[in-house]
Amino acid sequence: MLNPQPEKTFIRNKAAQVFALLFVTEYLTKWPKFFFDILSVVDLNPRGVDLYLRILMAIDSELVDRDVVHTSEEARRNTLIKDTMREQCIPNLVESWYQILQNYQFTNSEVTCQCLEVVGAYVSWIDLSLIANDRFINMLLGHMSIEVLREEACDCLFEVVNKGMDPVDKMKLVESLCQVLQSAGFFSIDQEEDVDFLARFSKLVNGMGQSLIVSWSKLIKNGDIKNAQEALQAIETKVALMLQLLIHEDDDISSNIIGFCYDYLHILKQLTVLSDQQKANVEAIMLAVMKKLTYDEEYNFENEGEDEAMFVEYRKQLKLLLDRLAQVSPELLLASVRRVFSSTLQNWQTTRFMEVEVAIRLLYMLAEALPVSHGAHFSGDVSKASALQDMMRTLVTSGVSSYQHTSVTLEFFETVVRYEKFFTVEPQHIPCVLMAFLDHRGLRHSSAKVRSRTAYLFSRFVKSLNKQMNPFIEDILNRIQDLLELSPPENGHQSLLSSDDQLFIYETAGVLIVNSEYPAERKQALMRNLLTPLMEKFKILLEKLMLAQDEERQASLADCLNHAVGFASRTSKAFSNKQTVKQCGCSEVYLDCLQTFLPALSCPLQKDILRSGVRTFLHRMIICLEEEVLPFIPSASEHMLKDCEAKDLQEFIPLINQITAKFKIQVSPFLQQMFMPLLHAIFEVLLRPAEENDQSAALEKQMLRRSYFAFLQTVTGSGMSEVIANQGAENVERVLVTVIQGAVEYPDPIAQKTCFIILSKLVELWGGKDGPVGFADFVYKHIVPACFLAPLKQTFDLADAQTVLALSECAVTLKTIHLKREFCQALQQPDAKVFKNYLKVFFQRAKP
């Protein structure tokens, strides 16, 4: 304070933090006069006041910051400090704030704004009567008329209004504030040009409106009808102002008042009869929402940035309002949307894009605003069904799908897919909508964004209409032929769809073929026509990859090969099981695909990407071909286990798990054969040294370890524990030791849980006389101690849900052991001292 030049802001903030930490530590015990000492030093000098206010904000942050998670001890301490402050010094602090506001309101706006921020922060936890009195409120209202102070004054009044208090007192406080603000001209929104201030003011009005609604709810609950009626009247008088702010062209101002609108509609929903004025208010809110949903001219559809993202979020808030409007008066909402929709689509050629888009958007939004089960919008309530049917008919016959703006085009496709049940009622419109999907309006649109979204929506449309597609199948397959082409890197031309989009087109083609009413021979021929070009291209590209020298070219060829496998895999999504594949006569086609794709596993180049694609295809074929896929598995596994990294193994193990769980005893010989090679590959990767701080390598090893234990769990859980038992005594012991290590040594509760499940299952299966030689001894020496050692570990955190599950499995393991008489007898022997010591230490630790 004595320096000629003020300290830099960050220094002052750090000093304030230090004082705040000192205060929290010493106030209750060694420095009860903290505030009085600070006040005596600052002596209301501007530099001192600045530091004082920063200290107060830092203290508030330490005591009540809602973004900080405090321990229970810190929370107790903070409560005690606040209670002590309320008793000892809060009135003095409030008086100091009043003096600061009075002294500096015309001479130092920065200090005054700081002080208003402090008042706003503290008002949530001090006695409100110290602030909500004539003296203070009049000063705050005075600040509302000073341009440099009014935003902070607004925020401060918002905090005062937000403070919890008796509903009648709150109503009186809000009403007195409103009267003063209204007479001072603040309700004349049209004359205010400062949008930053209006954004704060709309937040204040929102707070006042919501506070009155909370008061009304409490009074209704308490049965105080007279005061509740007064509160409702007070709410109604704010609706005109609310509507002015809601419809303001600045979305921030509008967004800040949505909470009040939403809660007001909730009140109307609870009233049995609405007055004419309330009905008019509902209609006004409805029109405001429809207007505010409209895009600005400046909205950048091709390169959406922060402003566009904010408008999308704002639209979500408006959608919630629309849903609430539907709850209050579904008939009125439907009638209003129908009116806007019909008048707009009548003249869509001469109407601006944003108005056409919002008209279709409103129809789209009705589906969720007027909920039904299973999308049955066109049955049941006749007036609603006919209104929606009429609008959908207009949408698909008006020609609006040709509108030259991406937002309108996308909204058209989104809406026809959302109301796909319309086409079961009026199937005559299916051909024109299919053409829109297939031509320059959809999959061949000039915008990549439209093409991409349409590919997904087209897939949904075809799947949902299923049997209605029969007359159009061959035509569709012919028209999408060029979109199915695999584009090798040397083609040099950019295909219309990305490979991700093509996945949807392949899936659509598969669904059309499988769900058709054609005989099996025709289905098989169509599926072969679909997949043969992929297989032929695959063989050529694989040969090219084997010869490619340039690494970049190798990568692009491998990518293309991976896409080919992915496309074939995606067509199989149309089948639910082997039965449906057989009925369609498609088993041979997929077996041919398998034989075509599997040689890629022996390619020494770009192993990761090729293995990944083939692995995914095998997963699908296990579902589609079942045991017919088994002859291919040993050779595929052998290739996938060569030169593998942690990630390869981690992705390979789920495939083996799927086979084991599905085929069980059928794959026992294969499992016997590949069990130890798989384990050797896993152990080799896990034992590889890695840099101490390499988090990525550590995580990969942790995930691999989990996959390894999941594999053992699958083997034991599928009734194939003999696969492990037949690996020779040394290997069996090695496997069991790794499971004990997983249960006790690694601080990974997910792995621990799996390990205890394995141990419990093995005890259950091998605990009798037929178990492997030496297993009973292993249980006694290793498994029982593990059940006590794991919870004794400091890393065993019972506050963690996964750890609790691990402990539960640990208990199950002990229980399983207890039920086996042989182990109970073993524990009676004199050399069971070790176990008894574990038990003693365990209960000592468990006692607290």
ABEGO torsion letter per residue (X at the ends): XABABBBBAAAAAAAAAAAAAAAAAAAAAABAAAAAAAAAAAGGBAAAAAAAAAAAAAAAAAAABAABBBBAAAAAAAAAAAAAAAAAAAAAAAAAAAAAAAAAAAABAAAAAAAAAAAAAAAAABBAAAABBAAAAAAAAAAAABAAAAAAAAAAAAAAAABBBBAAAAAAAAAAAAAAAAAAGAABAAABABAAAAAAAAAAAAAAAAAAAAAAAAAAAAGBAAAAAAAAAAAAAAAAAAAAAAABABAAAAAAAAAAAAAAAAAAAABABBBAAAAAAAAAAAAAAAAAABBBAABBAABBBAAAAAAAAAAAAAAAAAAAAAAABAAAAAAAAAAAAAAAAAAAAABBAAAAAAAAAAAAAAAAABBBBGGBAABEBAAAAAAAAAAAAAAAAAGAAABBBAAAAAAAAAAAAAAAAAAAABAAAAAAAAAAAABAABAABABAAAAAAAAAAAAAAAAAAEAAAAAAAAAAAAAAAAAABBBBAAAGBBBABBAAAAAAAAAAAAAAAAABABBAAAAAAAAAAAAAAAAAAAAAAAAAAAABABAAAAAAAAAAAAAAAAAAAAAAAABABAAAAAAAGAAAAAAAAAAAAAAAAABABGAAAAAAAAAAAAAAAAAAAEAAAAAAAAAAAAAAABGBBAAAAAAAAAAAAAAAAAAEAAAAAAAAAAAAAAAAAAAAAAABBBBAABAAAAAAAAAAAAAAAAAAAAAAAAGAAAAAAAAEAAAAAAAAAAAAAAAAABBBAAAAAAAAAAAAAAAAAAABAABBBGAAAAAAAAAAAAAAAAAABAABBAABAAAAAAAAAAAAAAAAAAABAAAAAAAABAAAAAAAAAAAAAAAAAAX
